[in-house]
């Protein structure tokens, strides 16, 4: 069982930056692929980024590539999402998620086993 708690949300001006954190419980954090997803009002939850368990390889949605960076600190059981050049389209509730299986597609919500409660990011224009 893994519990995930996001933090770092808030109100940001367009063009600004924000770093989200996701703290995980459990001793096997380093074994999980970690992902960030977001959900805007009236829209489905969508993939943002993921970082693999073993090599720490990263993968991003096209909409955030070059602006967002996912990273992890296994010693602190924490995954981060550094968000730069934010724009109003980035406004959403951001969720971190964990999956054990490396064979499931990283961009699918259904691939993940555990989810945090989410943290709101609002980007003002």
HELIX and SHEET records of a PDB file:
HELIX    1   1 UNK A   29  UNK A   31  5                                   3    
HELIX    2   2 UNK A   88  UNK A   90  5                                   3    
HELIX    3   3 UNK A  109  UNK A  111  5                                   3    
SHEET    1   A 4 UNK A   4  UNK A   7  0                                        
SHEET    2   A 4 UNK A  18  UNK A  24 -1                                        
SHEET    3   A 4 UNK A  78  UNK A  83 -1                                        
SHEET    4   A 4 UNK A  68  UNK A  73 -1                                        
SHEET    1   B 6 UNK A  10  UNK A  13  0                                        
SHEET    2   B 6 UNK A 119  UNK A 124  1                                        
SHEET    3   B 6 UNK A  92  UNK A  99 -1                                        
SHEET    4   B 6 UNK A  33  UNK A  39 -1                                        
SHEET    5   B 6 UNK A  46  UNK A  51 -1                                        
SHEET    6   B 6 UNK A  58  UNK A  60 -1                                        
SHEET    1   C 4 UNK A  10  UNK A  13  0                                        
SHEET    2   C 4 UNK A 119  UNK A 124  1                                        
SHEET    3   C 4 UNK A  92  UNK A  99 -1                                        
SHEET    4   C 4 UNK A 114  UNK A 115 -1                                        
END                                                                             
